[in-house]
């Protein structure tokens, strides 16, 4: 009997410009605009048959397991994948006497709270996996919106839309957010531009920001609604078109310096965005040749990205590592979420019953 194993992966992203303008209510009232690019760090999922009855979710990196034998009750602490399965019950694999149970195994290439959009990549990866198992097609915009709804509405996790769209569409894109359909605009350029930008970029992990994230996003939204940061949102949105133009013109040094200008504006969104450790690492990077840089997510911690001249890159990497920053190699990727299926090996068929 043929037994298939289904797999999916969704890429994480580096957000360069416009972050925060994709968050409600700014996006609906004024129109948001974000420039980001996906990278070769993924959240990966696999679905296989299991001899145990019911549905099991196992996170390898979090070392957590959730089980659901009947109904909608879960006994574990994996809210994101549980919410995905609860949101689309019609896509769940059917249980049969021959296959009484299934297990979904997952892990992320980056730690939680990375600021690289790992949570959204997980949701998108799982959705893609379940659509593949069911043999159903989908509209990419609808997939991104479903992922957004699961995170922001069903689970009440504050944030914007850029992460879900980046995980679905992939590549270096400008995303236009408003009250209607999101417009995805690939940044048309010579491939040399991405190679050159990649050669001048360093990303490094400075620490988990998980505890700060909810408070940080709520603080930014409150300040916007009071009118305190509206001007700063407008300014950070204006950087997007200028940055895209620099990429098309292969002006990578100017792109890097623009990162610095945008970072100075971004810090005005909330006093929690740049705690002392972030400011210290940023100052260190500037002393060792960086043109500019930023936090890759909402702020507080996680990954930082720095742009620097090619001949200063090794110096900057060594300085960051000496300061305790975990420098992580990466490459840009042009694809979004992907899925595939393979025949289970004989040993895996036996384990599945």
C-alpha positions as a printed Julia matrix, in Angstrom:
353×3 Matrix{Float64}:
   0.0    0.0     0.0
   1.35   3.41   -0.97
   1.92   5.73    1.99
   2.92   9.33    1.36
   4.71  11.8     3.57
   3.87  15.44    2.93
   6.26  18.3     3.65
   6.17  22.1     3.4
   8.44  25.01    4.18
   7.84  28.76    4.34
  10.69  31.29    4.28
  11.3   33.98    6.84
  12.05  37.53    5.79
  14.19  40.58    6.48
  12.02  43.68    6.73
  14.01  46.64    5.4
  11.69  49.65    5.2
   8.14  50.6     6.09
   7.65  48.19    8.98
   4.8   49.27   11.23
   2.79  50.87    8.43
   1.23  47.45    7.73
  -0.4   47.48   11.2
  -4.01  48.54   11.82
  -5.37  51.16   11.99
  -2.65  52.98   10.02
  -2.75  50.61    7.05
  -6.5   51.01    6.5
  -6.67  54.74    7.16
  -3.51  55.99    5.46
  -2.19  53.09    3.39
   0.84  51.07    4.41
   3.9   50.22    2.35
   6.68  47.77    3.21
   9.85  46.56    1.47
  11.12  43.13    2.54
  12.85  40.07    1.12
  12.66  36.39    2.0
  15.78  34.49    3.08
  16.87  30.86    3.28
  15.73  30.38    6.87
  12.5   28.4     7.03
   9.78  26.98    9.2
   9.38  23.36    8.1
   6.42  21.01    8.58
   5.8   17.34    7.82
   2.63  15.23    7.97
   2.82  11.45    8.17
   0.58   8.58    9.25
   0.86   7.35   12.82
  -0.03   4.12   14.56
  -1.35   6.17   17.48
  -5.0    7.26   17.15
  -5.93  10.9    16.69
  -3.78  13.85   15.72
  -0.39  14.65   17.22
   1.6   17.88   16.73
   5.26  17.8    17.64
   7.56  20.83   17.68
  11.17  19.67   17.57
  12.74  23.02   18.43
  10.29  23.93   21.2
  10.26  20.33   22.5
   6.49  20.44   22.89
   3.79  17.94   21.91
   0.03  18.51   21.52
  -2.52  15.74   21.11
  -6.12  15.71   19.97
  -7.88  12.37   20.01
 -11.48  13.54   19.6
 -13.45  16.78   19.47
 -11.55  20.08   19.52
  -9.77  19.69   22.85
  -5.98  19.86   22.86
  -3.72  18.73   25.67
  -0.53  20.6    24.7
   0.92  24.09   24.5
   1.31  24.73   20.78
  -1.32  27.41   20.16
  -0.28  28.42   16.63
  -0.5   25.0    14.94
  -3.57  24.14   17.0
  -5.27  27.32   15.78
  -4.43  26.46   12.16
  -6.07  23.04   12.46
  -9.09  24.51   14.24
  -9.5   27.19   11.55
  -9.74  24.76    8.61
 -11.3   21.51    9.86
 -12.34  20.56    6.33
  -8.66  20.2     5.34
  -7.74  17.79    8.09
  -6.72  14.3     6.93
  -9.48  11.74    7.43
  -8.97   8.95    9.92
  -9.57   5.36    8.75
  -9.1    1.94   10.35
  -5.94   1.58    8.25
  -4.71   5.02    9.29
  -6.15   5.79   12.73
  -3.85   8.7    13.38
  -1.55  11.32   11.93
   1.35  13.33   13.24
   2.56  16.75   12.19
   6.21  17.44   12.93
   7.69  20.93   12.66
  10.71  23.03   13.46
  12.07  26.5    12.77
  15.52  27.51   11.55
  15.39  30.54   13.89
  14.36  30.84   17.55
  10.97  32.25   18.63
  10.93  36.03   18.87
  13.55  36.31   16.13
  11.91  39.26   14.38
  12.19  37.39   11.07
   8.5   36.55   10.83
   8.84  32.95   12.05
   5.35  32.78   13.58
   3.68  33.75   10.31
   5.97  31.41    8.38
   4.79  28.58   10.64
   1.13  29.34    9.99
   1.67  29.66    6.23
   3.76  26.48    6.11
   1.07  24.5     7.92
  -1.69  25.87    5.71
   0.25  24.95    2.59
   0.87  21.47    4.02
  -2.81  20.85    4.7
  -3.9   22.15    1.29
  -1.37  19.78   -0.3
  -2.65  16.8     1.72
  -6.23  17.62    0.73
  -5.26  18.13   -2.91
  -6.94  21.54   -2.96
  -5.77  24.74   -4.64
  -5.95  28.24   -3.2
  -5.55  31.88   -4.12
  -2.24  33.22   -2.69
  -3.88  36.39   -1.39
  -6.56  34.32    0.34
  -3.89  32.12    1.92
  -2.06  35.17    3.29
  -5.31  36.66    4.6
  -6.26  33.37    6.26
  -2.87  33.24    7.97
  -3.37  36.85    9.08
  -6.82  36.05   10.49
  -5.55  33.05   12.44
  -2.78  35.06   14.09
  -4.37  38.44   14.58
  -8.07  37.6    15.08
  -8.31  34.0    16.29
  -5.29  34.2    18.61
  -5.23  37.96   19.19
  -1.51  38.31   18.48
  -0.82  41.97   17.64
   0.99  42.81   14.43
   0.64  43.62   10.76
   0.31  41.79    7.45
   3.79  41.87    5.92
   5.0   38.58    7.42
   2.13  36.48    6.07
   2.42  37.97    2.58
   6.19  37.57    2.47
   5.92  33.9     3.49
   3.35  33.28    0.74
   4.81  35.31   -2.16
   8.55  35.46   -1.42
  11.27  37.51   -3.08
  12.19  41.19   -2.77
   8.82  42.94   -2.92
   7.05  46.14   -2.02
   3.69  45.4    -0.39
   0.95  48.01   -0.52
  -1.58  47.71    2.31
  -4.94  49.45    2.43
  -8.62  48.89    3.04
  -8.93  46.68   -0.07
  -6.79  43.99   -1.66
  -3.08  43.99   -0.85
  -0.9   44.8    -3.88
   2.3   42.79   -4.26
   4.93  44.62   -6.3
   8.12  42.66   -7.08
  11.11  44.99   -7.18
  12.26  44.65  -10.8
  16.03  44.83  -10.96
  19.2   43.29  -12.27
  19.88  40.11  -10.2
  23.29  41.64   -9.52
  21.6   44.05   -7.11
  20.45  41.28   -4.79
  23.84  39.58   -4.94
  25.61  42.84   -4.14
  23.22  43.72   -1.33
  23.57  40.23    0.14
  27.37  40.52    0.07
  27.14  43.68    2.17
  24.61  42.49    4.75
  25.12  40.79    8.12
  22.39  39.47   10.39
  22.96  38.61   14.02
  20.83  37.38   16.91
  21.05  39.51   20.04
  18.43  37.81   22.23
  14.81  36.8    22.6
  12.23  39.6    22.45
   9.22  37.32   23.1
   8.28  38.95   26.41
   8.42  42.44   24.93
   6.52  41.8    21.7
   2.9   42.17   22.78
   3.59  45.23   24.94
   5.67  46.77   22.15
   3.02  46.41   19.44
   0.22  47.63   21.7
   2.3   50.64   22.7
   2.94  51.56   19.05
  -0.76  51.29   18.16
  -1.8   53.4    21.16
   0.7   56.1    20.28
  -0.52  56.14   16.67
  -4.18  56.46   17.69
  -3.28  59.38   19.94
  -1.56  61.05   17.0
   1.88  60.92   18.6
   3.59  58.92   15.84
   1.55  59.57   12.69
   4.3   61.73   11.22
   6.91  59.04   11.89
   4.77  56.41   10.14
   4.47  58.68    7.12
   8.24  59.23    7.1
   9.12  55.56    7.36
   6.69  54.75    4.55
   8.37  57.34    2.33
  11.67  55.48    2.61
  10.25  52.48    0.73
  10.17  54.0    -2.77
  13.59  55.58   -2.3
  15.08  52.26   -1.18
  13.56  50.42   -4.14
  15.07  53.02   -6.47
  18.51  52.58   -4.91
  18.28  48.83   -5.48
  17.3   49.22   -9.11
  20.21  51.64   -9.61
  22.67  49.33   -7.77
  23.35  52.06   -5.19
  23.91  49.64   -2.32
  25.91  52.03   -0.14
  23.07  54.56   -0.35
  20.63  51.77    0.52
  22.72  51.02    3.62
  22.85  54.66    4.68
  19.09  54.9     4.2
  18.72  52.04    6.67
  20.36  54.28    9.25
  18.0   57.16    8.5
  14.98  54.87    8.72
  16.22  53.37   11.98
  16.41  56.8    13.58
  12.77  57.4    12.61
  11.67  53.91   13.65
  12.98  54.41   17.18
  10.53  57.28   17.61
   7.6   54.83   17.27
   8.07  53.63   20.85
  10.73  53.92   23.59
  10.69  50.11   23.86
  12.01  49.5    20.32
  15.68  50.1    21.14
  16.58  49.0    24.69
  20.19  49.59   25.84
  21.52  46.31   24.43
  20.2   47.22   20.97
  21.72  50.7    21.11
  25.06  49.27   22.26
  25.22  46.72   19.46
  24.19  49.34   16.9
  26.89  51.77   18.08
  29.45  48.96   17.92
  28.46  48.19   14.33
  28.87  51.83   13.29
  32.35  51.92   14.84
  33.32  48.93   12.73
  32.21  50.26    9.39
  28.44  49.74    9.13
  26.6   52.23    6.94
  23.42  51.54    8.87
  21.17  48.84   10.23
  18.03  48.05   12.21
  16.07  45.53   14.21
  14.49  43.07   11.77
  11.1   42.96   13.52
   9.0   45.19   15.71
  11.9   45.84   18.07
  13.17  45.01   21.52
  15.53  42.23   20.49
  15.75  39.29   18.11
  17.84  39.69   14.95
  19.54  42.86   13.81
  20.7   43.5    10.25
  23.65  45.69    9.24
  24.87  46.93    5.87
  28.58  47.57    5.48
  31.29  47.83    2.81
  32.47  44.43    1.59
  36.02  45.02    2.85
  34.75  45.78    6.38
  32.45  42.76    6.6
  34.84  40.36    8.33
  35.89  43.03   10.8
  32.26  43.74   11.67
  31.4   40.04   12.0
  34.28  39.53   14.42
  33.32  42.56   16.51
  29.71  41.44   16.75
  30.68  37.89   17.68
  33.06  39.15   20.36
  30.14  41.15   21.83
  27.99  38.01   22.09
  25.94  38.5    18.94
  25.29  35.23   17.08
  26.09  36.04   13.45
  24.02  33.89   11.07
  24.89  33.21    7.41
  21.96  33.65    5.0
  21.03  34.11    1.37
  18.08  35.8    -0.31
  15.48  33.53   -1.93
  12.92  34.43   -4.58
  10.27  31.86   -3.65
   7.52  31.78   -1.08
   5.98  28.76    0.62
   6.57  25.37   -1.0
   5.2   21.85   -0.53
   5.98  18.38   -1.87
   5.26  14.71   -1.18
   7.42  11.58   -1.14
   6.73   7.88   -0.72
   7.34   6.68    2.81
  10.28   4.35    3.32
   9.41   0.74    4.31
  10.44   1.41    7.91
   8.18   4.47    8.04
   5.24   2.46    6.65
   5.72  -0.11    9.37
   5.84   2.56   12.05
   2.61   4.02   10.68
   0.88   0.68   11.08
